[in-house]
Amino acid sequence: MNYKVFVEEQIASISELVGNSLAINALSGGVDSSVVTVLGHRSLGKRLKTVFIDNALMRKGEPERVVKIFAKMRIPVDLVDARAEFLGALKGLTDPEEKRNAVTNTFYEKVFGRLVRETGAKFLLHGTILTDIEETIAGIKRQHNILAQLGIDPEKEYGYKVLEPLQTLRKDGVRKVAKFLALPPELAKRIPFPGPALATRIVGEVTEGRLEIVREATAIVEKELEKSRAFQYMAVLLNDKATGIRENKREFGQIIVVRCINSVDARTATVTKIPWNKLNRISKRITSIKGVNRCLYDLTPKPPATIEYI
């Protein structure tokens, strides 16, 4: 693919479709939303409002860090505090589909619906990629950012049209576009992170306390494996507890699963062979988190497993 031509075509297409109207997009800091943000601003300039929605489900320090990166690129990003809305929507839910539905509805209808009314935006630019569409249609999993494939008309339901300039690309293609656009390496080479964020890495109910545990474990895993060259790595909090010993006393503690996989486009994946001393170090650090007494390493490829747990 000629990525120069692709970029020029998408910039022109966005401009033609939006016309003189206003558009809005949500930035997460992942490569997909980052590329869409840059394409949108090159096409529309000040007629695109970019927001970072703090949904309480992000990694440690992520909202502020992403806003600062784009400020250096002279792209303004508004930080929207929606933590209470998302946590309220997820309260009491344990079923994976119900959790994804809660994130989807809160994102598109409540938070974005309000922002659309406040800004007068008629279009939402979204970072949907081809793998998202394929896996939703195939029923492999429910992607949070797929609406048309689920029979939802966003203009009728939420009051805006959705534009998806990356829907013909897979993850490796998006990274090549990011490189062509000269995005900073911390964005262009960033490991994939799901739209529902840490909600997909908590099996069972999402609470502030459980989020703090998986957030801390995620920071450890990402720091320890950042030079592994793996496609994706993560920490997952299970819903069960295990017997352990701490300070010579019996305890029932939380279980964290570490997952690290190799892939090109996320359609299939193999497990990364991590050296034993590295796994041992990760385990020691994770079990030092208050309330966690067991750390496991997931050896399952895709298929039969998916990359994420939820």
SETORRO-812375 format. One record per residue (C-alpha): residue number from 1; residue in one letter; chain; x, y, z. Coordinates in steps of 0.2 Angstrom, whole numbers, plus 5000, padded with zeros to 4 digits. Each point is the difference from the previous one (the first is absolute). Layout:
REM SETORRO-812375
+------+------+-------+------+------+------+
| resi | resn | chain |   xx |   yy |   zz |
+------+------+-------+------+------+------+
|  NUM |    A |     A |    X |    Y |    Z |
...
+------+------+-------+------+------+------+
//
This chain:
REM SETORRO-812375
+------+------+-------+------+------+------+
| resi | resn | chain |   xx |   yy |   zz |
+------+------+-------+------+------+------+
|    1 |    M |     A | 5000 | 5000 | 5000 |
|    2 |    N |     A | 5005 | 5018 | 4996 |
|    3 |    Y |     A | 4998 | 5008 | 5017 |
|    4 |    K |     A | 5003 | 5017 | 4993 |
|    5 |    V |     A | 4985 | 4998 | 4989 |
|    6 |    F |     A | 4990 | 4992 | 5014 |
|    7 |    V |     A | 5003 | 5015 | 5011 |
|    8 |    E |     A | 4996 | 5013 | 4987 |
|    9 |    E |     A | 4984 | 4990 | 4995 |
|   10 |    Q |     A | 4994 | 4999 | 5018 |
|   11 |    I |     A | 5003 | 5019 | 5004 |
|   12 |    A |     A | 4990 | 5004 | 4984 |
|   13 |    S |     A | 4986 | 4988 | 5004 |
|   14 |    I |     A | 4998 | 5007 | 5018 |
|   15 |    S |     A | 5000 | 5018 | 4994 |
|   16 |    E |     A | 4987 | 4995 | 4986 |
|   17 |    L |     A | 4989 | 4991 | 5012 |
|   18 |    V |     A | 5000 | 5012 | 5015 |
|   19 |    G |     A | 4999 | 5015 | 4988 |
|   20 |    N |     A | 4997 | 5016 | 5011 |
|   21 |    S |     A | 4994 | 4990 | 5015 |
|   22 |    L |     A | 5009 | 4997 | 5016 |
|   23 |    A |     A | 5007 | 4983 | 5004 |
|   24 |    I |     A | 5006 | 4992 | 5017 |
|   25 |    N |     A | 5011 | 4985 | 5004 |
|   26 |    A |     A | 5006 | 4991 | 5015 |
|   27 |    L |     A | 5018 | 4997 | 5003 |
|   28 |    S |     A | 5007 | 4986 | 5011 |
|   29 |    G |     A | 5018 | 5001 | 4996 |
|   30 |    G |     A | 5000 | 4984 | 4990 |
|   31 |    V |     A | 5007 | 5000 | 4983 |
|   32 |    D |     A | 4983 | 4998 | 4991 |
|   33 |    S |     A | 4992 | 5015 | 5009 |
|   34 |    S |     A | 5016 | 5010 | 4999 |
|   35 |    V |     A | 5001 | 4998 | 4981 |
|   36 |    V |     A | 4982 | 5005 | 4998 |
|   37 |    T |     A | 5003 | 5015 | 5010 |
|   38 |    V |     A | 5014 | 5006 | 4989 |
|   39 |    L |     A | 4991 | 4996 | 4984 |
|   40 |    G |     A | 4985 | 5009 | 5007 |
|   41 |    H |     A | 5009 | 5016 | 5005 |
|   42 |    R |     A | 5010 | 5001 | 4984 |
|   43 |    S |     A | 4983 | 4999 | 4991 |
|   44 |    L |     A | 4989 | 5011 | 5010 |
|   45 |    G |     A | 5011 | 5010 | 5012 |
|   46 |    K |     A | 4990 | 5009 | 5013 |
|   47 |    R |     A | 4984 | 4992 | 4994 |
|   48 |    L |     A | 5005 | 4984 | 5008 |
|   49 |    K |     A | 4999 | 4999 | 5019 |
|   50 |    T |     A | 5010 | 4987 | 5008 |
|   51 |    V |     A | 4997 | 4993 | 5018 |
|   52 |    F |     A | 5007 | 4988 | 5011 |
|   53 |    I |     A | 4987 | 4992 | 5011 |
|   54 |    D |     A | 5006 | 4995 | 5017 |
|   55 |    N |     A | 4989 | 4985 | 5003 |
|   56 |    A |     A | 5009 | 4994 | 5016 |
|   57 |    L |     A | 5006 | 4985 | 4990 |
|   58 |    M |     A | 5016 | 5006 | 4993 |
|   59 |    R |     A | 5018 | 4996 | 5005 |
|   60 |    K |     A | 5010 | 5009 | 5013 |
|   61 |    G |     A | 5002 | 5018 | 4995 |
|   62 |    E |     A | 4994 | 4998 | 4983 |
|   63 |    P |     A | 4987 | 5014 | 4997 |
|   64 |    E |     A | 5013 | 5014 | 5005 |
|   65 |    R |     A | 5014 | 4992 | 4991 |
|   66 |    V |     A | 4991 | 4998 | 4983 |
|   67 |    V |     A | 4993 | 5018 | 5001 |
|   68 |    K |     A | 5018 | 5006 | 5003 |
|   69 |    I |     A | 5007 | 4990 | 4985 |
|   70 |    F |     A | 4987 | 5008 | 4988 |
|   71 |    A |     A | 5003 | 5017 | 5007 |
|   72 |    K |     A | 5018 | 4999 | 4994 |
|   73 |    M |     A | 4993 | 4996 | 4983 |
|   74 |    R |     A | 4989 | 5015 | 5001 |
|   75 |    I |     A | 4984 | 4991 | 5000 |
|   76 |    P |     A | 4988 | 5005 | 5014 |
|   77 |    V |     A | 4992 | 4986 | 5010 |
|   78 |    D |     A | 4986 | 5003 | 5013 |
|   79 |    L |     A | 5001 | 4989 | 5015 |
|   80 |    V |     A | 4982 | 4994 | 5005 |
|   81 |    D |     A | 4997 | 4993 | 5017 |
|   82 |    A |     A | 4987 | 4986 | 4998 |
|   83 |    R |     A | 5006 | 4988 | 5013 |
|   84 |    A |     A | 4984 | 5000 | 5011 |
|   85 |    E |     A | 4989 | 4997 | 4985 |
|   86 |    F |     A | 5010 | 4984 | 4994 |
|   87 |    L |     A | 5003 | 4993 | 5017 |
|   88 |    G |     A | 4981 | 5003 | 5004 |
|   89 |    A |     A | 4995 | 4991 | 4983 |
|   90 |    L |     A | 5012 | 4985 | 5005 |
|   91 |    K |     A | 4994 | 4998 | 5018 |
|   92 |    G |     A | 4995 | 4982 | 5004 |
|   93 |    L |     A | 5003 | 4993 | 4982 |
|   94 |    T |     A | 5010 | 4984 | 4998 |
|   95 |    D |     A | 4994 | 4994 | 4983 |
|   96 |    P |     A | 5013 | 5004 | 4986 |
|   97 |    E |     A | 4987 | 5006 | 4988 |
|   98 |    E |     A | 4991 | 5010 | 5012 |
|   99 |    K |     A | 5016 | 5009 | 5005 |
|  100 |    R |     A | 5004 | 5004 | 4982 |
|  101 |    N |     A | 4982 | 5006 | 4997 |
|  102 |    A |     A | 5001 | 5011 | 5015 |
|  103 |    V |     A | 5017 | 5008 | 4994 |
|  104 |    T |     A | 4992 | 5002 | 4982 |
|  105 |    N |     A | 4984 | 5008 | 5006 |
|  106 |    T |     A | 5009 | 5012 | 5012 |
|  107 |    F |     A | 5013 | 5005 | 4987 |
|  108 |    Y |     A | 4989 | 5003 | 4985 |
|  109 |    E |     A | 4983 | 5005 | 5007 |
|  110 |    K |     A | 5003 | 5008 | 5017 |
|  111 |    V |     A | 5018 | 5008 | 4999 |
|  112 |    F |     A | 5001 | 5003 | 4981 |
|  113 |    G |     A | 4982 | 5004 | 4999 |
|  114 |    R |     A | 5003 | 5014 | 5012 |
|  115 |    L |     A | 5015 | 5006 | 4992 |
|  116 |    V |     A | 4992 | 5000 | 4983 |
|  117 |    R |     A | 4986 | 5011 | 5007 |
|  118 |    E |     A | 5012 | 5012 | 5008 |
|  119 |    T |     A | 5011 | 5002 | 4984 |
|  120 |    G |     A | 4988 | 4998 | 4986 |
|  121 |    A |     A | 5010 | 4987 | 4992 |
|  122 |    K |     A | 4992 | 4989 | 4987 |
|  123 |    F |     A | 5014 | 4987 | 4997 |
|  124 |    L |     A | 5010 | 4989 | 5011 |
|  125 |    L |     A | 5017 | 4994 | 4993 |
|  126 |    H |     A | 5004 | 4983 | 5007 |
|  127 |    G |     A | 5015 | 4988 | 4999 |
|  128 |    T |     A | 4991 | 4984 | 4995 |
|  129 |    I |     A | 5012 | 4989 | 4990 |
|  130 |    L |     A | 4996 | 4985 | 4989 |
|  131 |    T |     A | 5004 | 4987 | 5014 |
|  132 |    D |     A | 4987 | 5008 | 5011 |
|  133 |    I |     A | 4987 | 4998 | 4986 |
|  134 |    E |     A | 5004 | 4982 | 4996 |
|  135 |    E |     A | 5000 | 4994 | 5018 |
|  136 |    T |     A | 4983 | 5008 | 5003 |
|  137 |    I |     A | 4992 | 4993 | 4985 |
|  138 |    A |     A | 5007 | 4983 | 5003 |
|  139 |    G |     A | 4994 | 5000 | 5018 |
|  140 |    I |     A | 5017 | 4998 | 5007 |
|  141 |    K |     A | 4997 | 5014 | 5012 |
|  142 |    R |     A | 4990 | 5016 | 5002 |
|  143 |    Q |     A | 5012 | 5015 | 4995 |
|  144 |    H |     A | 4994 | 5016 | 5009 |
|  145 |    N |     A | 5003 | 5011 | 4985 |
|  146 |    I |     A | 4989 | 4991 | 4988 |
|  147 |    L |     A | 4983 | 5006 | 4997 |
|  148 |    A |     A | 4994 | 4998 | 4982 |
|  149 |    Q |     A | 5005 | 4981 | 5001 |
|  150 |    L |     A | 4989 | 4998 | 5015 |
|  151 |    G |     A | 4985 | 5008 | 4992 |
|  152 |    I |     A | 5002 | 5017 | 5009 |
|  153 |    D |     A | 4997 | 5016 | 4991 |
|  154 |    P |     A | 5010 | 5013 | 5009 |
|  155 |    E |     A | 4992 | 5015 | 4992 |
|  156 |    K |     A | 4983 | 4993 | 5005 |
|  157 |    E |     A | 5005 | 4994 | 5017 |
|  158 |    Y |     A | 5013 | 5013 | 5005 |
|  159 |    G |     A | 4998 | 5015 | 4988 |
|  160 |    Y |     A | 5016 | 4999 | 4990 |
|  161 |    K |     A | 5008 | 4991 | 4986 |
|  162 |    V |     A | 5015 | 4989 | 5003 |
|  163 |    L |     A | 5015 | 5001 | 4988 |
|  164 |    E |     A | 5013 | 4986 | 5000 |
|  165 |    P |     A | 5015 | 5004 | 4989 |
|  166 |    L |     A | 5011 | 4985 | 5006 |
|  167 |    Q |     A | 4986 | 4987 | 4997 |
|  168 |    T |     A | 5010 | 4992 | 4985 |
|  169 |    L |     A | 5016 | 4998 | 5010 |
|  170 |    R |     A | 5007 | 4987 | 5013 |
|  171 |    K |     A | 5011 | 5005 | 5014 |
|  172 |    D |     A | 5016 | 4998 | 4990 |
|  173 |    G |     A | 4993 | 5012 | 4987 |
|  174 |    V |     A | 4995 | 5013 | 5013 |
|  175 |    R |     A | 5018 | 5000 | 5007 |
|  176 |    K |     A | 5007 | 5003 | 4982 |
|  177 |    V |     A | 4988 | 5015 | 4998 |
|  178 |    A |     A | 5005 | 5006 | 5018 |
|  179 |    K |     A | 5018 | 4999 | 4994 |
|  180 |    F |     A | 4996 | 5010 | 4984 |
|  181 |    L |     A | 4992 | 5013 | 5010 |
|  182 |    A |     A | 5015 | 5001 | 5011 |
|  183 |    L |     A | 4991 | 4997 | 5016 |
|  184 |    P |     A | 5011 | 4998 | 5016 |
|  185 |    P |     A | 5007 | 4983 | 5003 |
|  186 |    E |     A | 4990 | 4999 | 5017 |
|  187 |    L |     A | 4984 | 5001 | 4989 |
|  188 |    A |     A | 5005 | 4991 | 4984 |
|  189 |    K |     A | 5008 | 4985 | 5008 |
|  190 |    R |     A | 4988 | 4999 | 5015 |
|  191 |    I |     A | 4993 | 4983 | 5004 |
|  192 |    P |     A | 4981 | 4997 | 4997 |
|  193 |    F |     A | 4989 | 5005 | 5014 |
|  194 |    P |     A | 4981 | 4996 | 4999 |
|  195 |    G |     A | 4987 | 5014 | 4999 |
|  196 |    P |     A | 4991 | 4994 | 5016 |
|  197 |    A |     A | 5017 | 5001 | 5008 |
|  198 |    L |     A | 5003 | 4991 | 5016 |
|  199 |    A |     A | 4982 | 4995 | 5001 |
|  200 |    T |     A | 5006 | 4986 | 4988 |
|  201 |    R |     A | 5013 | 4994 | 5012 |
|  202 |    I |     A | 4989 | 4998 | 5015 |
|  203 |    V |     A | 4991 | 4984 | 5000 |
|  204 |    G |     A | 4984 | 5003 | 5010 |
|  205 |    E |     A | 4994 | 5017 | 5007 |
|  206 |    V |     A | 5010 | 5016 | 4997 |
|  207 |    T |     A | 5003 | 5010 | 5016 |
|  208 |    E |     A | 5012 | 5013 | 5005 |
|  209 |    G |     A | 5009 | 4989 | 5011 |
|  210 |    R |     A | 5002 | 4986 | 4987 |
|  211 |    L |     A | 5005 | 5013 | 4987 |
|  212 |    E |     A | 5014 | 5006 | 5011 |
|  213 |    I |     A | 5007 | 4983 | 5001 |
|  214 |    V |     A | 5000 | 4996 | 4982 |
|  215 |    R |     A | 5006 | 5018 | 4996 |
|  216 |    E |     A | 5015 | 4997 | 5011 |
|  217 |    A |     A | 5003 | 4983 | 4993 |
|  218 |    T |     A | 4999 | 5007 | 4982 |
|  219 |    A |     A | 5013 | 5013 | 5004 |
|  220 |    I |     A | 5012 | 4986 | 5006 |
|  221 |    V |     A | 4997 | 4989 | 4985 |
|  222 |    E |     A | 5002 | 5014 | 4987 |
|  223 |    K |     A | 5016 | 5006 | 5008 |
|  224 |    E |     A | 5007 | 4983 | 5001 |
|  225 |    L |     A | 4996 | 4994 | 4982 |
|  226 |    E |     A | 5002 | 5017 | 4991 |
|  227 |    K |     A | 5016 | 4993 | 4991 |
|  228 |    S |     A | 4992 | 4983 | 4996 |
|  229 |    R |     A | 4995 | 5005 | 4983 |
|  230 |    A |     A | 4984 | 4991 | 5003 |
|  231 |    F |     A | 4984 | 5005 | 4991 |
|  232 |    Q |     A | 4990 | 5002 | 5016 |
|  233 |    Y |     A | 5002 | 4997 | 5019 |
|  234 |    M |     A | 4988 | 5003 | 5014 |
|  235 |    A |     A | 4995 | 4995 | 5018 |
|  236 |    V |     A | 4983 | 4993 | 5004 |
|  237 |    L |     A | 4991 | 4999 | 5016 |
|  238 |    L |     A | 4990 | 4984 | 5003 |
|  239 |    N |     A | 4984 | 4999 | 5009 |
|  240 |    D |     A | 5005 | 4986 | 5012 |
|  241 |    K |     A | 5012 | 5000 | 5015 |
|  242 |    A |     A | 5014 | 4989 | 5005 |
|  243 |    T |     A | 5007 | 4994 | 5017 |
|  244 |    G |     A | 5017 | 5008 | 5004 |
|  245 |    I |     A | 5011 | 5004 | 5014 |
|  246 |    R |     A | 5006 | 5018 | 5005 |
|  247 |    E |     A | 5009 | 5005 | 5015 |
|  248 |    N |     A | 4998 | 4982 | 5006 |
|  249 |    K |     A | 4981 | 5001 | 5000 |
|  250 |    R |     A | 4988 | 4991 | 4988 |
|  251 |    E |     A | 4991 | 5012 | 4988 |
|  252 |    F |     A | 4988 | 4999 | 4985 |
|  253 |    G |     A | 5008 | 5011 | 4987 |
|  254 |    Q |     A | 4996 | 5006 | 4982 |
|  255 |    I |     A | 5007 | 4991 | 4985 |
|  256 |    I |     A | 5009 | 5009 | 4986 |
|  257 |    V |     A | 5003 | 4992 | 4983 |
|  258 |    V |     A | 5014 | 5007 | 4989 |
|  259 |    R |     A | 4997 | 4998 | 4981 |
|  260 |    C |     A | 5013 | 5004 | 4986 |
|  261 |    I |     A | 4997 | 4996 | 4982 |
|  262 |    N |     A | 5008 | 5001 | 4983 |
|  263 |    S |     A | 4989 | 5005 | 4985 |
|  264 |    V |     A | 5000 | 5011 | 4984 |
|  265 |    D |     A | 4982 | 5005 | 4998 |
|  266 |    A |     A | 4991 | 4993 | 5016 |
|  267 |    R |     A | 4991 | 4987 | 4990 |
|  268 |    T |     A | 5011 | 4986 | 5007 |
|  269 |    A |     A | 5013 | 5000 | 5014 |
|  270 |    T |     A | 5013 | 4989 | 5008 |
|  271 |    V |     A | 5007 | 5001 | 5017 |
|  272 |    T |     A | 5016 | 5009 | 5003 |
|  273 |    K |     A | 5014 | 4989 | 5008 |
|  274 |    I |     A | 5005 | 5011 | 5015 |
|  275 |    P |     A | 5017 | 4996 | 5009 |
|  276 |    W |     A | 4997 | 4992 | 5017 |
|  277 |    N |     A | 5009 | 5013 | 5009 |
|  278 |    K |     A | 4989 | 5013 | 4993 |
|  279 |    L |     A | 4984 | 4991 | 5004 |
|  280 |    N |     A | 5007 | 4997 | 5018 |
|  281 |    R |     A | 5003 | 5019 | 5002 |
|  282 |    I |     A | 4983 | 5004 | 4993 |
|  283 |    S |     A | 4992 | 4988 | 5012 |
|  284 |    K |     A | 5009 | 5007 | 5015 |
|  285 |    R |     A | 4995 | 5018 | 4996 |
|  286 |    I |     A | 4982 | 4996 | 4996 |
|  287 |    T |     A | 4998 | 4990 | 5016 |
|  288 |    S |     A | 5007 | 5015 | 5010 |
|  289 |    I |     A | 4984 | 5009 | 4995 |
|  290 |    K |     A | 4989 | 5001 | 5016 |
|  291 |    G |     A | 4986 | 4986 | 4999 |
|  292 |    V |     A | 5009 | 4990 | 4986 |
|  293 |    N |     A | 5008 | 4983 | 5004 |
|  294 |    R |     A | 5001 | 4991 | 4984 |
|  295 |    C |     A | 5006 | 5003 | 4982 |
|  296 |    L |     A | 4997 | 4989 | 4985 |
|  297 |    Y |     A | 5007 | 5000 | 4982 |
|  298 |    D |     A | 4987 | 4997 | 4986 |
|  299 |    L |     A | 5007 | 4987 | 4988 |
|  300 |    T |     A | 4985 | 5000 | 4988 |
|  301 |    P |     A | 5001 | 5006 | 4982 |
|  302 |    K |     A | 4987 | 5008 | 4989 |
|  303 |    P |     A | 4990 | 4990 | 4996 |
|  304 |    P |     A | 4993 | 4992 | 5010 |
|  305 |    A |     A | 5001 | 5015 | 5012 |
|  306 |    T |     A | 4998 | 5018 | 4995 |
|  307 |    I |     A | 5013 | 5012 | 5005 |
|  308 |    E |     A | 4990 | 5009 | 5013 |
|  309 |    Y |     A | 4990 | 4991 | 5014 |
|  310 |    I |     A | 4984 | 5009 | 4998 |
+------+------+-------+------+------+------+
//
